[in-house]
């Protein structure tokens, strides 16, 4: 399809004053990448960070899309996978940018999933104290979550995302067409983050997903566009209120404290994707809320069932990459970057679509809860 005949994208604005930017959502946007990126670069070139899988599948299309507006591509293709998001790769990317003569008036494009987006954004924040960058997320999870809001980071041996910065992109281009090459497992992992927005504060969205999950996971055009747009609007609204996670933005971590602990216990290995960990983590958060008497067990299981219906595992005892000992999970939670003065906050719920910040979890009780969850079949 010719770029000129494509439908106009859905647009979601992230309102941050001078740092405001648009999220563009639609099928075929990579073909228009040159025209979309051109306003943010003072030179007819773009530096691109991608991974081997994404570049093999979509690199030629991005190169052609940029070339259509006279923009040359200078690319750095990294190994795929979570293990790429580390100090060594960050240093390699910065050395490459400096050796290539990149300046603050250039644009750096993150073309990949959350790993590439996080690493590229952090590199952009550091290069000469800040160069422009654009997110072109290629996974469902990245389109609805990690590409929006300006969180950038790398992992260390002490935990996930412990070294990073808040640094906003100039633009996010969410081409839903590229999602067609995602394996089913990756689609389900991304879908966990879509469910999250309903569980945070939107019961109507929960109900909508209950009737449209199959269409969203099948990438039916209207359904996937709506799901991505609603998710991005929800995140944009929260980020506009609390850019640096001093308050309400912490709600976006629903399921993530449990989920990050699961990933750490798994050694960030391929047996457990981030979205899979978050899906299980949200189910655990709902069940722990019920344990504390904050919500009914019926509502907790309704939410867990919504997660499970997408093909995600919600039982700790059956989660891939295990076993996940309760003491190891709690120790990982102590290392979470959200810990303040030794207090470990959790995002819990008073009902479906009624999440809130629970500021100081009793980790002894959490460990007992996790031990009970491990014993369930």
N, C-alpha and C positions, 0 to 999 in steps of 0.2 A: 504494500500500500504506500502511495506517495505521501511524504510528510505533510504536504499542503492539504491533503484530503482527510487527515485524521481529525477526530473530534477534539474540541478544546478540552484541556485537562480540568479536573476538579482542583480547586485552589483552597488551601488552608493557610491562614496567616498566623505566624507565631509573633505575637505582639510584645516586643522587648525594646520599645523606643528606638534609639539609633541602631540597635542590633537586630531589629525585626527582619524577618525573611519569610518567604513563601515555601510551602510544600506543594509541589505539583503532582497530581495523581492521575494516571491514565495509561492506556495501552499504546505502545509505540513511541514513547517520549524520547528514547535514546536516538531515534532518527533525527530529532530536532535539537540534540544536545548542543550543537555549535551555536545556534541562535540563542539558546537559553543561557549558555555559559558566557558568551561573548561580553555582556555588559560588566562582568566582574574581572576581566583581565585587560591589562594595559598593553599586552603583547599578543601577537597571533600564535600563541602556543599554550598548551596546558600540560602540566605534570600529572600523571595518573598513577595511583597505586592500586593494584589489583592482586588477585591470587590466581594460581595456575588453572584452577577449574573454571572460574568465571571468565578469565581472559580467553581460554580455549573456546568457550561457548559463545561469548558475546563481544570479545575484544574487537573483532573486525567491524562490527556494527557501531560500536562507540567511536572507533577511529574514523569511520565514514561519516558518522553524524557530526563530529567535530570538524572534519575536513570540509563539510558542506558550507561552513561559515568561514573557511580559510584558516582554521586553527590546527596547527601541527601538534601531534601527540608525542610526548616523551614519557615512556612508561617504565615502571619498575614492577615486575611480576614476582610475587612472593609465594612461598609454599602455602597451601590451603590448611586450615585447621586452627583450633584455639592455641596450639603451642606456638604459633607465629607471633602472638601478642605478648612479646617479651622485650627485655632491655636490649638484647643483642640486635633484634630486627629493628627496633626504634633507632638505635645508633646507626645501623646500616642505611636506613631511609634518610636520616639527616645528613650523613656523609654524601649520599648520592645526590641529594638536593643541592648541597653546597658545591659539590664538584661539577654539577650541571649548570651552575650559575643562577639558581633560583633566587628570586628576590621577593620583597613584600608586595610588589605590584603584580606578581604572577598569581595564577590560580592553581591549587592542588586539588585534584579530584579523587575522592574515595569511591572506588568502583568495586563493590563486593558486599559481603554480609557484615555482621556486627564486628567481627575481628578486624577487618580491613578499615571499617569506619572509625573504630576506636583508636587504632594505631595511627591512621592518617590524620585524624583530628588532633591528636596529641602532638604529632610531628609538626603540623601546621601552627599550633600554638607556640612551639618552641623556636621554629626557624626564624631567626632574626627578630625574635620577640613577637612574632605573629604574621603569618601570610594568609591570604584569602583561601578558603577551601569550599568545595561543593560536595555534597553527599549524593551519590547515585546508588542507593541500596538495591541489592539484587536478591535478597531473601525476604520472605514475608515478615519474619521477626524483625529484621532491620528496618523495613518500611514502616512498621507500626510502632517501633520502639526506639532502637538504639540510634537511628539516624536523626532523630528529632530531640532537641533539648540541650545539645551542647556538652553532654558528658563524654569525655575522652579519657582513655586510660590504657595501661598495660598491666599484665599480671606479674606477680613475683612469687618466689617460693613460699612467702608468708600468706598468700591469699590472692583472690581475684580482684582486679581493678583497684589495687591499693595505691598505685602511683598514677596520677592523672591531673586533669584540669577541666574547668568549665570553659568551653570555647565554642561559640556558635558558628555554624556554617553560614555562607551567603545565600544558599539555596539548597533545597532537597528535591531531587527528581525521582519520584517513585513510579517507575515504569512497570505496571502490573503484567505486561506481556512477558517479561523475563522470568516471571514466576513459573511459567509453563515448563521450564527445564528443571525445576526443583524436584528432587525425589519426594515421594509421599511423606517420608519421615520428616523431612525439613519443613514441609507444609504444615504438618501437625504441630511441630515445634513452634512455628510462628503463630499458629492459631491460639496457642496457650496465652500469648501476650494480648491477643484480641479479646479473649474471654476476660482477661484481667481488668480491662476498662469497664466492662459491665459489672464485675464483682466489686470494683471500687465504689462506684456511686451512680450506676445507671441500670436500674432494674428493667426498664423498657428495652435496653439493648440486650440484656440477658434473655428476655423473652423473644426478641427478634432472632438472636442466634439460635435459640432452641428450635425455631422453625426454618432456619436458613443455613445451618452449619454445613449440610451436604453441598449446597450450591457454592458456599464460600470455599470449601476445601477442594471442590472441583474447578475453582477459578472461573466460574460463570461470571461474565464481564460485569453486569450490574451489581451482583452480590459482592464480588471481591472489591470493586470500587467503593461500594457503600461501607463495607467493613473497614477498609483501610482509612477512608475519610473520617468515619465516626471515631475510630481509634486515634487518629492524628489530631482531630479537634479536641478530644478529651485530654490528650497529653499537652497540646499547645495551651489549652486553658489553664492547666495546672502549672506549667512552666512559666507562663506569663505572671502568675501570682507569686511564684517562689522559684526564681531561676536557680538558686544555689542550694536548694534543699535545706533551708532553715526551718521549714514548717510543713505546709501541706504537700509539697512535692514528695515527701517521704511516702505518701500513699502509693506512689508508683512502684514502690518496692514490695507490694503485696506478693507473697510467695517467694521473695528473693532472698530473705535471710535464711530460710530453710533451704532454698534452691542453691544458693552459693555454697552453703555447707556441704550439700550433696556433691556439688562439682569438685570442691576441694578434697573431699574424702575419696572421690574417684580419680584424683590426680589430673583433673581436666582432660581425661581421656575420651576417646571417640565413642565409648559405650554409652555415654550420657550427654546428649546435647543440652545446650543452655535452656531451650524452651521446654525440653522434657523435664529438666530439673525444676523449672519454674512451675510447670503444670502440677507436678507432685508436691512442690512447696506450697502452692495455693490450697490444694486439698488438705495438706497438713495444717495450714493456718486456719482453715475453716473448722476442721475437726478439733483443733486445740481451742478455738473460740467456744465451741460447744462444750468441751471439757470444763472450761471456766464458767460455764453458765451464761455466756454473753449472747449466744444464739441457740436456736433449737438444733438438736441432732438431725431432725428432718431437713431443715434448710441446709445444714452443712453437707448432708449426703446428696441433696439436690444439686448443689454447686459442684460437688465432686463428680457426680454422674454426668453433668454437662461437660466437664473436662474429659472424663473417660469415654464419652460417646464419640469424641473426635479421634479416638485411638491412642490417647496418652495414658500411661500407667499412673494410677493414683495410689497404689498400695506400696508402701515402703519396702515390704518384704519381697516384692516381685520386681522392683525397679532394676533395670539393666545396669551392669557394672558393679553390683553389690558383692558382698554384703556391706551394709552401711551401719556400723556399730553406733549405738546411741551416744557413747562417750566421745567418739571421734567427731560426730556431728556437732555436739555441744562445744567442744574445744574449737572447732572451726568457726562457730558462731561468735565466740569470744574475740576472734580476730577480725570480725566484720568491720568494715570502715565506718559503719554507722554507730559504733559503740562510742559512748561519751561518758567519761568519768567512771568507767567500769560498768555502766548500765547498758544493757542490750535491749534496744527497742524492737518490737514486732509490729507488723501491720495485721490487725485482727478484725473481726467483723461482729456487728450486732444483728446482722441479717444479710440477705443477699442484696448487694448494692449499697451496703451500709458499713463500709470499712472505716477504720479509725486507727490512730497511732496509740499503741499500748507502750508506754515509755520505758518500762523496766521489767522485763520478763524474769521470772524465777527460773533460772536455768536448771536447778535441781528438779523442779517439777517438769520442765520441758524434757529433760533427759528421761524421767520416768514415763512421760507420755510417748516419747519416741521408742522406748523399750517395748511398751505395750503395742505400738503400731508394728514393730518388727515381728511380733508374735502372731499377728493376724495373717490369715492365709488369703 
